Amino acid sequence: MGSSSSSPADGPTQLEDKYYPEWIKNPENIKDLTGKVALITGVSTSSGLGFYATKALALKGAQCVITVRNVEKGEAVKADLEAKLQEDGVKPKIAVMKMDNCDFASIRSFTDEFKKQYDRLDIVCNNAGVMGLDVQMTKDGYDIQIQTNHLSHFLMTARLWPLMKATAEKYGDVTITQVSSGASHKGGPTVDTANLNNPHPSHGFLLYLAPFVLGGSTGHWARYGQSKLANVLFAQELQRRIAAAGLQDKMKSTACHPGLAATNLQITTQKGGGMKDGAGYQKNGQSCADGSLPLVMAVAHPTQCEGGGYYGPHESQKGYPIKTKNENPLAYDEKVAKDLWEASEKAVGEDFQL
Ligand SMILES: NC(=O)c1ccc[n+]([C@@H]2O[C@H](COP(=O)([O-])OP(=O)(O)OC[C@H]3O[C@@H](n4cnc5c(N)ncnc54)[C@H](OP(=O)(O)O)[C@@H]3O)[C@@H](O)[C@H]2O)c1
C-alpha cells in the first residue's frame, strides 16, 4: 500500500510567515493575559506550533508553563523563547516541566507537581502529538497515537480540573483547547470507542487514498484520524459538561487545527515509515508560526473564543485563523462523545468529574 520513501530531511521546510508577526501584535486578536497562567504541552523545539503559541501568549503577559519529555530540550526552547521575547521588549515568565504523554504515571507526577507550584490555571493548550506512526503499545497498554494525542491529555485535564475550576470561580475566565487536525475529518475517520487500540478503525472511502498521497498505510492514518477526531469529541463533550455544571460563563472548551504547518511532525512521521516525503509535502502548507494562530485564537481571542468553537486557517490548509466548523458529522455526535468520555475514564483508571 505504501510508497517508497526518500531520505527524511533533518528539519522542517522553511516557509515565509505571512500573518503571525503582525497578527500577534494586534490587540484585537489577543486579549491582555497579564497575571494568567498558561500551560502548553509538547514544546520541545523552536520549530513547533507550541513554540509560537507560547511566544504569542507570553507576549501578552501570560506566565507560561511548557511540558516536554526531555527537560534539556525544553530548557533550550525556553532560552530561545526568552531571547526572542526580549527582542520585543518583553521579559517573559516561562517554566519547563517534565511530562511524558506515553506514560500515565508521568502525567500523574506532573499534575501533582503542577498543583504544588501553581495556585491558578487559566489557559490550557493540549498540543503534544505524534502522527502516522506504526502500532506501538505503551507500558500502559495503549497504542502510541491514541495515548499521546488523546488519553494523556484527558487524564491531565481531569487531574488539573479542580484547579481550573477554582481559577474560573475566582477570576471568571478559563479556556482549554485541544489541538486537532484536518485528519479528524479528511477521509472520514471514526473512533472505535469499544476498542481504542483497534489497529485499523473503520473509515470513509477517501482514507484508502491517504497512502498514495502521503505514504505509509491506511492503518497509520486511520489511527491518527481517530486520535484527532477524539480531540474534537473531547472538546465538545467537555463543553457540554461545562454547560451542564452551569460554568459556561466562566469556562470554555474549544478545539483547533493548524492546517498544514511546516514542523518536525511530518519529518518524524517519515522517519517512522508513515510518510514518503515529509519536507516535500510541507511545501503545500504554511509556516509553523502561521499554523499556530488558530491555537492562539482558540484560547485568547477577545471576542471570537467561544465554548464549543473550532478554529483553523481560512483556506483549510493555510491562511489567517478563523472560527470554522469541523466537516466530520461525527465530531458533533453526542453519543460517540459520551462513549469516548467513558472509554477514556476506563483507560486512564480515573473518573473525570466536573
Ligand atoms: N504540523 C502540522 O501540519 C499539523 C497538522 C495537524 C495537526 N497538528 C498537530 O499539532 C500538534 C503539534 O505538532 P507540531 O506540528 O508542532 O509538531 P512537533 O514540532 O513535532 O511537536 C509535537 C510535540 O509533541 C511532543 N511529543 C510527542 N510525543 C510526546 C510524548 N510521548 N510526551 C511528551 N511530548 C511528546 C514532541 O516532543 P518530542 O520532541 O519529545 O518528540 C513535540 O514537542 C500535534 O498535536 C499535531 O497532531 C500538526
The ligand as an SDF file (V2000), in Angstrom:
LIG
                    3D

 48 52  0  0  0  0  0  0  0  0999 V2000
    2.1850   20.4600   11.6950 N   0  0  0  0  0  0  0  0  0  0  0  0
    1.0130   20.1810   11.1400 C   0  0  0  0  0  0  0  0  0  0  0  0
    0.8080   20.3540    9.9210 O   0  0  0  0  0  0  0  0  0  0  0  0
   -0.1090   19.6610   11.9590 C   0  0  0  0  0  0  0  0  0  0  0  0
   -1.3190   19.4110   11.3130 C   0  0  0  0  0  0  0  0  0  0  0  0
   -2.3890   18.9670   12.0850 C   0  0  0  0  0  0  0  0  0  0  0  0
   -2.2580   18.8080   13.4520 C   0  0  0  0  0  0  0  0  0  0  0  0
   -1.0510   19.0480   14.0440 N   0  0  0  0  0  0  0  0  0  0  0  0
   -0.9700   18.8280   15.4890 C   0  0  0  0  0  0  0  0  0  0  0  0
   -0.2220   19.8480   16.1030 O   0  0  0  0  0  0  0  0  0  0  0  0
    0.3290   19.3930   17.3390 C   0  0  0  0  0  0  0  0  0  0  0  0
    1.7490   19.8980   17.4550 C   0  0  0  0  0  0  0  0  0  0  0  0
    2.5470   19.3030   16.4650 O   0  0  0  0  0  0  0  0  0  0  0  0
    3.6610   20.0880   15.6450 P   0  0  0  0  0  0  0  0  0  0  0  0
    3.1930   20.1390   14.2440 O   0  0  0  0  0  0  0  0  0  0  0  0
    4.0640   21.3170   16.3390 O   0  0  0  0  0  0  0  0  0  0  0  0
    4.8450   19.0080   15.6500 O   0  0  0  0  0  0  0  0  0  0  0  0
    6.1560   18.8800   16.5600 P   0  0  0  0  0  0  0  0  0  0  0  0
    7.0200   20.0650   16.3850 O   0  0  0  0  0  0  0  0  0  0  0  0
    6.7050   17.5300   16.2550 O   0  0  0  0  0  0  0  0  0  0  0  0
    5.5550   18.9320   18.0130 O   0  0  0  0  0  0  0  0  0  0  0  0
    4.9980   17.8180   18.6570 C   0  0  0  0  0  0  0  0  0  0  0  0
    5.4000   17.8760   20.0840 C   0  0  0  0  0  0  0  0  0  0  0  0
    4.8010   16.7710   20.7690 O   0  0  0  0  0  0  0  0  0  0  0  0
    5.7880   16.2330   21.6000 C   0  0  0  0  0  0  0  0  0  0  0  0
    5.5550   14.8300   21.9440 N   0  0  0  0  0  0  0  0  0  0  0  0
    5.4090   13.7610   21.1350 C   0  0  0  0  0  0  0  0  0  0  0  0
    5.2960   12.6380   21.8650 N   0  0  0  0  0  0  0  0  0  0  0  0
    5.3780   13.0100   23.1790 C   0  0  0  0  0  0  0  0  0  0  0  0
    5.3360   12.3260   24.4080 C   0  0  0  0  0  0  0  0  0  0  0  0
    5.1880   10.9960   24.4740 N   0  0  0  0  0  0  0  0  0  0  0  0
    5.4490   13.0350   25.5410 N   0  0  0  0  0  0  0  0  0  0  0  0
    5.6010   14.3710   25.5180 C   0  0  0  0  0  0  0  0  0  0  0  0
    5.6580   15.0850   24.3790 N   0  0  0  0  0  0  0  0  0  0  0  0
    5.5470   14.4060   23.2290 C   0  0  0  0  0  0  0  0  0  0  0  0
    7.0700   16.3590   20.8140 C   0  0  0  0  0  0  0  0  0  0  0  0
    8.1730   16.2050   21.7010 O   0  0  0  0  0  0  0  0  0  0  0  0
    9.4880   15.3260   21.3650 P   0  0  0  0  0  0  0  0  0  0  0  0
   10.4400   16.2740   20.7300 O   0  0  0  0  0  0  0  0  0  0  0  0
    9.9210   14.8340   22.6920 O   0  0  0  0  0  0  0  0  0  0  0  0
    9.0450   14.2400   20.4300 O   0  0  0  0  0  0  0  0  0  0  0  0
    6.9070   17.7610   20.2880 C   0  0  0  0  0  0  0  0  0  0  0  0
    7.3170   18.7080   21.2250 O   0  0  0  0  0  0  0  0  0  0  0  0
    0.1730   17.8750   17.3090 C   0  0  0  0  0  0  0  0  0  0  0  0
   -0.8680   17.5090   18.1820 O   0  0  0  0  0  0  0  0  0  0  0  0
   -0.2120   17.5730   15.8800 C   0  0  0  0  0  0  0  0  0  0  0  0
   -1.0270   16.4260   15.7430 O   0  0  0  0  0  0  0  0  0  0  0  0
    0.0190   19.4730   13.3410 C   0  0  0  0  0  0  0  0  0  0  0  0
  1  2  1  0
  2  3  2  0
  2  4  1  0
  4  5  1  0
  4 48  2  0
  5  6  2  0
  6  7  1  0
  7  8  2  0
  8  9  1  0
  8 48  1  0
  9 10  1  0
  9 46  1  0
 10 11  1  0
 11 12  1  0
 11 44  1  0
 12 13  1  0
 13 14  1  0
 14 15  2  0
 14 16  1  0
 14 17  1  0
 17 18  1  0
 18 19  2  0
 18 20  1  0
 18 21  1  0
 21 22  1  0
 22 23  1  0
 23 24  1  0
 23 42  1  0
 24 25  1  0
 25 26  1  0
 25 36  1  0
 26 27  1  0
 26 35  1  0
 27 28  2  0
 28 29  1  0
 29 30  1  0
 29 35  2  0
 30 31  1  0
 30 32  2  0
 32 33  1  0
 33 34  2  0
 34 35  1  0
 36 37  1  0
 36 42  1  0
 37 38  1  0
 38 39  2  0
 38 40  1  0
 38 41  1  0
 42 43  1  0
 44 45  1  0
 44 46  1  0
 46 47  1  0
M  CHG  2   8   1  16  -1
M  END
$$$$
